[in-house]
Amino acid sequence: MGPAELENSAGSDTLWDANDVASYLKASRSWVYQRAEAGLLPCLRIGGLLRFDPAVVQAWARGDINGATVLPMRKGTP
């Protein structure tokens, strides 16, 4: 996704992956994974994957959110 597409996807039901977050934040993918695993970047854990809510990442980048939250997805949850 390009920068304009990332901005537009914030209001949709689409989740970002680490590449999308890295592109939005202009950071490396490894930086995104390190911060998410350390609990410093809000993320969703879906099985073994990390996904990110665009609106939450944008709020975090603005400083509107102090702490991070890792939310596990339960099996059978849509």
C-alpha positions, -999 to +999 in steps of 0.1 A: +000+000+000+011+035-007+009+064+017-024+077+004-039+042+005-027+038+041-043+070+051-076+060+034-076+025+049-077+039+085-115+042+084-121+007+069-122-028+084-088-035+070-060-044+094-024-034+086+005-058+087+040-049+099+050-037+064+020-013+063+029+001+098+065+004+088+056+023+057+032+046+076+057+053+104+087+055+079+104+028+101+118-006+094+097-037+096+120-051+123+115-019+144+077-024+142+080-061+153+104-052+182+081-024+195+050-046+192+066-076+209+079-053+237+044-040+243+052-005+231+032-005+199-005-014+199-013-046+180-036-076+176-023-111+177-041-134+153-026-169+158+011-163+153+006-131+133+007-095+144-019-072+128-025-035+135-056-014+136-048+016+114-068+041+135-051+029+167-016+031+151-023+066+139-036+077+173-004+061+189+018+080+164+001+113+173+007+106+210-030+102+218-024+067+232+003+062+258+005+025+264+002-004+239-021-033+240-017-067+225-050-084+220-052-121+213-079-132+189-099-162+201-105-191+178-140-189+163-140-150+166-149-135+132 
